[in-house]
Amino acid sequence: MNSLVEKYPQVQDTRVILVDNDPTVRKRMVEHLRQQGFQVFTCADTDTAKKKIKQEDFDLLVTEMHLPNESGIELIRWVRRIFDTSYRRFMPLPCVMITGFAHIFETQDLSDLHLAECLIKPLDESELTEAILVALGIKEPESDERDKVEDLKQNFKPHTREYCKILLSDMHNQPNLVLDIYVQLSSEKFVRIAKRGDKLNEIQFHRFMDKGIQFLYVKKDDFRDILALNMRLSKAVTSASNIELIKKQKFLAKTGELILENAFVNGINQETFDNAKEYLCNSIATLMQQDDTFDLLQVLNDHNNSLYAHSLGVSIYSVMIAQKMGWSSGTNLFKLSFGALMHDIGKKDFDPELIEKPKSNLTFAEKELLETHPERGREVLSSLKAVPSEVLAIAHEHHENHIGQGYPRRLKSSRISPMARIVNVADEFCYFAIKNPDYPDADAGKAIYMLNQYKENLLDPDALAALRMIVEESKKMKKGA
């Protein structure tokens, strides 16, 4: 066994696809990497590489920039389009670019590729090995990138939010405002446009609509009054027999978003917990009442905030999966639904712009910061004694996976909480099924396809089987309708 494999045993299981049309360079790199213990597969052009990537699983792409037919740049862009980005440290398929010194300036405008490394020929073999180890996350970077990560973590300051957003459309035709209303001019600047007792007139309303403004803002203390009103209305709506199911669900989904907005802005306290408990007890059954999974997703896709809609979706589908698996305890189903609703609460102190940023546009340091949210979530929830331990486990472990390659602790399946394993499946499904900055055209069919293609070995098999049954039954029902 060579020294590299002794130091990093995972090297011998690593499959590298190498694309270079120069046979001499290709042969030298292959010999070196195989001596190091890597499994290496080669191509001379992008067409062959694409076929291989579609047919087989690889852990890393190493490509020359200038290739016949199509460039290595276009190959990497193609890779970025077809792969999901949710569970690998860098990208779904980490990419290393190789180019000659004469073309070095062509790499300055490639920030959208988020390359793990760009190497200049002639290559130093130790430099190639180092770049691959870092790209795979096997070894920590020794460059400025690691310093950026540490600086970001150490100097992180919670993003304080003094205002909560409300839909502009909710203010239309209000007789008299019961609180002050603000408009956001920048991330830190809010200006009052109407005070308590005023009326938002028709001209103002349409002027905001014409400018594409969807939200107005209220002070976070005033927001509690809006939430309290919606909680009372939710209870009435749930029990009303003369309101259509779809209208009930849309109203309840909106109330769920308000509860999450309150939790993210005002934090977790006894009031937040009690509101969420009452909401879940009264509303989840109604939200799940839709026989057609696709219609339910349509309700969730009609959202005002992708994170909140995602969290609500994860809560609903976690309960559906658990029930399909035979869970029936009301206590356990409540813990599961509450933990799933709050599974991303660790993101509450992050800048909203960072949360809404597409994963493919995140820097390495931003990804590392976002990956701290499970630990932050456990800390936020543990501040309230009423929160059950199972809920803390969901917040902390929902990004762990079946084969021990998740985060933050790389737990194997047997050590992951059963509830967290279910939430992990619901989380991945909702990521593909509910529209978000990464998947604006999300749908259930595509979600199941993506899970089957790229996530199957990472997810709890029982929970995934239950989810497939739910979606299949919904498809049959839709065909028979």
Secondary structure, DSSP 4 states (H G I P E B T S, - for coil): --HHHHH-GGGGG-EEEEE-S-HHHHHHHHHHHHHHT-EEEEESSHHHHHHHHHHS--SEEEEESS-SSS-HHHHHHHHHHHS--SSSSS-SS-EEEEE-GGGGGGGGG-GGG--SEEEESSPPHHHHHHHHHHHTTSS---SHHHHHHHHHHHT-------EEEEEGGGGTT-SS-SS-EEEESSSS-EEEEE-TT----HHHHHHHHHTT--EEEEEHHHHHHHHHHHHHHHHHHHH-SSS-HHHHHHHHHHHHHHHHHHHHHH-S-HHHHHHHHHHHHHHHHHHTT-S-HHHHHHHHHS-S-HHHHHHHHHHHHHHHHHHHTT---HHHHHHHHHHHHTTTGGGTTS-HHHHTS-GGG--HHHHHHHTTHHHHHHHHHHTSTTS-HHHHHHHHHTT--TBS--SSS--BGGGS-HHHHHHHHHHHHHHHHS--SS-TT--HHHHHHHIIIIIGGGS-HHHHHHHHHHHHHHHHHHHH-
